[in-house]
Amino acid sequence: MDGLNNKSLKKITVCAAPFVVMVLAALAAMFVVRFIRLPQCFYYSTLHIYCPGCGMTRAVKAVLKGDILLSLRQNIMAIGGFILGGAYYLGYVFRVFGKPQWRIKFLYKPVFIYSLLGVLAVFFIARNFIPAIAPV
């Protein structure tokens, strides 16, 4: 490792990390699906209302099987979370490689984060009254 300095190692790590994380997540998800029984949602089992996360496990399982439409039907926040996580990761890649981040700076502004929380609150309420967006 004579030729690798700290910056080069950081660049290699940031490029390899998504692949390592995806493989580990897929293995963990297959293990959980096959061998572990997850508990029911606390909100749904006690209050009989859907929380914002209801259907998230089934949505992630659908993504792992390649069924994006079923994932959107189970919980649209799974795909939104993947996209948002990818955007934040892209911002980190830009920072590590020294590129300007002007296109994604809005992700770090408080108004964007509060807007996401507002959308989450509306989604939480709406999915209990609109059967089309309730998990199946």
BELFENHU-V366784 format. One record per residue. OMEGA is omega in radians with two decimals (none if undefined). Layout:
[[OMEGA] [OMEGA]]
This chain:
[[-3.14] [-3.06] [-3.09] [3.02] [-3.07] [-3.14] [3.14] [3.12] [3.11] [3.13] [3.10] [-3.13] [-3.10] [3.10] [-3.11] [-3.05] [-3.10] [-3.14] [3.10] [-3.14] [3.14] [3.13] [3.13] [3.12] [3.12] [3.10] [3.12] [3.14] [3.10] [3.11] [-3.12] [-3.12] [-3.04] [-2.93] [-3.05] [3.06] [-3.12] [3.13] [3.07] [3.09] [-3.13] [-3.13] [-3.07] [-3.11] [-3.12] [-3.06] [-3.11] [3.00] [3.11] [3.04] [3.13] [-3.11] [-3.13] [-3.13] [-3.09] [3.13] [3.11] [3.11] [3.12] [3.08] [3.12] [3.09] [3.13] [3.10] [3.11] [-3.13] [-3.07] [-3.12] [3.08] [3.10] [3.09] [-3.13] [-3.12] [3.12] [-3.07] [-3.12] [3.11] [3.13] [3.09] [3.10] [3.08] [-3.13] [3.14] [3.08] [3.08] [3.13] [3.10] [3.08] [3.11] [3.07] [3.11] [3.09] [3.10] [-3.11] [-3.12] [-3.13] [3.06] [-3.14] [3.11] [-3.08] [-3.01] [-3.11] [-3.07] [3.14] [-3.13] [-3.14] [-3.06] [-3.13] [-3.13] [-3.13] [3.11] [-3.13] [3.09] [3.07] [3.08] [3.10] [3.07] [3.09] [3.10] [3.12] [3.11] [3.10] [3.13] [-3.13] [-3.04] [-3.07] [3.07] [-3.14] [-3.14] [-3.07] [-3.10] [-3.14] [3.04] [3.13] [3.14] [none]]
